[in-house]
């Protein structure tokens, strides 16, 4: 290991720096009058050399993942995800007294009649708004955190494809059994209403993929501004949801991979609908 580092230093660092000092190397920056590179330029050469050794050893250089809150997002979906695209909420979680001390029992309760009514309305809505008419996501937040209340519904075959756990926001006095809804920035609450699933982008959490959510109703019109996105989280297990959502619908990594594959295959925006 040490011999490798020494050899790489001699090859990638010593020679370029020496050449930069004498003004002969290709790495040496020169001014308009042909003067030798400044101290800052030589420092850049050194950083480049260190980077080359790090990369050759297979250790990626870690970039600063600051959120870019000022960038305007388009609806174009892309498979290329940039680490400069932030957009995930922070983490707070419910009060300790609200979280069960023992692992809760996961429930499969469902109101079929309600789902059928929502599906009829969803079909009309996506047809009128030029959205994906093959499938949609229905989130019934009348049920608690420990119920499989995220429904992937096939609008063509009229059947439920999957049912999964999904987290709701922890703000406004929300508990695992009862979410409080708000459209106010900084509320950390979930918002009721229909959403258009937008651009695929980099996530700081989970599988490092999230989808922008555009609120389509007065009850969720600030979703995009609030940076409410669909994403996963490492501590959100497929049989035990996280309580650390600041308003985003959060699923486990396996479910996010499944949704990501489906969403990448769509050519029109997909409906996500939160109701109670």
N, C-alpha and C positions, 0 to 999 in steps of 0.2 A: 504493500500500500504506500509506504513512504517513498520507495524508489519510484513508483508511478507518479506521485505528486511532484517529486524533484524533477523527473524527466519532463513532465508536462509544463512545469514552471520554466525550465530552461528553454523549451521549444516555443511556448506561447507568450512568455512574459519577458524573459531576460533579453532576448534578441530584439523584439519590437521596441522595448524601452531604450535599449542601447542605440538603436537606429534612430529613434525619435530624438534622442539627446543630440546626436551628431547631425540631425537634419537629413538623413538618408532614407529612412524607412518609409514605407507607404502609410503607416499608421500615424506618422508625425504630421500634425496640422501646422500649416504655415499661414502667415498673414499675407496681405496684398503685396508687401515689399519683399517677400521671401524669407522673413525671419523665422527662426525655429519656434516650435509650438510652445505655448504658455504652460505654466505649472498646472492650470486646470485641465488642459488638453492631455498632458502626460498622466494626470490622475485618471482621466477617462480611459486612456490606453490600459492602465493597470486594471481598472474595473472590467474592461472587455476581456483581458487575459484571464482574470479570476473566473469570470463567467464561463469562458471556454473550457477551463479545467472542470468546473462544476457540471457543465452539460455533458462532457465526455464521461464523467463518472456516473451519469444517469440521475443526478440530483437536480430537479427542476428549480429554477429561480422563482421565488414567491413574489408576486406583485401585490401592491396594495389594493384591496377590494373595496374602495370607497364607493358609496352609493352616488349615482349621478341623478340627482333629483331634478335637474334643470333640463335634461334631454327630453325632447318630444318623441314619443314612441309612435311608430306607424302600425298599421294592422297587418303588414306583410309578415308572413310566417317564414322562418328560416331555420335551417339545420345548423348553421354556424352560430355558436353561442359565444359571446364575448364576455370575458371576466370583468370588463369595465361596466357592464350593465348590472346595476344593483336592483333594488326594488322589492326586497323582502322586508316584512315587518320585523321589529325587534321582539324581545321575549320578556314576558312578565309572569304569566300564569295566574291561575285562580289562587285565592287565599288558601292556606294549608287546611283550614277547617272545612273547606268545601270539597276537598279531594278525598275520596275513600282511602282509608288506611290499608285495606285489603284489596287485592285485585278484584275488580268488579266482574259480574257476570255479563257477558255480551248477549244482547237480545236481538231477535229477528222480527220484532213486531212490525206490522205494516197495515195500513188502511187501504185496501185495494180499491174501494169505491172512490176515495179521495184521489188516488193516483190516476184512476181512469178519467176523472174530471180534469185533472191537471194536464193529462196527455191530450185530451181533446182540444183544450185551449192552446197547448204548446204547438200542436200541428197547425192550427190556424195562424198562430203568431209567426212561426218560421217560414210558412208559405208566403205570408204577406210581406215579410221583411227580407226575402231573398237569402235565408239562412239554410244551414244544413238540415235537410229533411230526412236523413237516414237515422240519426240517433241524437239524443240529448242527455243532459245530466239534471236530475231532479233531486234536490236536497230538502228533505222534510224535517225542519227544525222544531216541529211540535214534539218530537221525540228527544230523549236526552242524549248526552255525549256517548253513551255506551250502547247505543242501538245502531244497527246498520242502516243508516238513514240516507246515505248517498246511493242513488239509483241510476244505473246506466240503462237507459231505455231505448229499445229498438223501435223507431217510429214506423218502420215498414212492416215488420212482422208482429207488431203490437205485443211485445213481450219484454220482460225484465231480463237484461243480459247478466248484470252483476249487481250486488248490493254490498256496500263497504262502509266502514267507519269514516267519519269526517269530523274535524274539530270546528268549533265556533269561537267567536271572539270572547275575551275575558273581561271586557270593560263594562262600565255602567252598572256594576252589581251582578253581572252574569255569574251563574254557577254551572257546574257540569250538568245539572238536571234542567236548568232554565236559562236560555240565552236572553239577554236584553239587546234590543235592536236599535241602531242609530246610524244616521247618515252623516254625522258630524265628524270633521277632521279631529284627530286626537282622542276620539272616544274609545278606541280599541274594541269597538262592537262590530258584530256582523250586521249586514244590511239586507233586508228583505227585498225581493224583486227579481226581475229577469236581467241576465247579464249576457253580453256577447263575449265569448272567449276570443281574445285577440292574439297579439304577437307572442311567439315563443322566445324566451330570453334566459340569460344566465341567472342562477339562483345561488345564494350563499349557503343554502341549506339542502338537506336530502340528497337527491340525485343530481343536484345543480342544474335543474331545469324548472322554470316557472312559466305560467301563461298569464298575460295581462287580462284583467277583467274590466269591461266597460259597462257601467250601470245604464240600463235603458228605461228606468222609471224614476219618479221623484224620490222614492224611498232609498235609491242606491246611486243617485246621480253623481255623487262625489267619489265613487269607488276608485276610479282611475287616479284622481288627485290624491287620494289617501294611500295609494300604492297597495291596493287590495289585489292579491294575485292568487292563483291556484298553484300550490306547490306541496312538496313533501318535507319531512323533517326526520332526522336520524332517530329522535326519541319518540316518534309517532309510530308505534308498532301496529301491525295489521290486526292484532287482537287486543290492543290496549292503546287508545288514542292519546295524543298529547293534550295538555291543558294550556299550553303556552302559545295560543294564537292571539294576536292583536287585531283580529278582524278578518284574517285570511281563512278560506277553507283549506285545511291541511289534511293530507292523507299520508299513508305510509309509503315507503319507497317502492314496494312492489306494485301497489295500485297506481302510483304516479308513472311508473314505467309503462304500465298497460295503457293508461290514458294518453301518455305522450305518443305512443305508437299509433293509437287511433286518431289523435288530433293531427299528427303529421300527414295522415292519409286523406284528410278532408280538404276540399277545395273551397268550401264556403264556411263562414263563421258558425260555430256551434253554440247552441243555447245552454246556459247554466242557469237554473232557476232555484232560488232559495225561498221557501214559503213555510208557513206554520199552520 
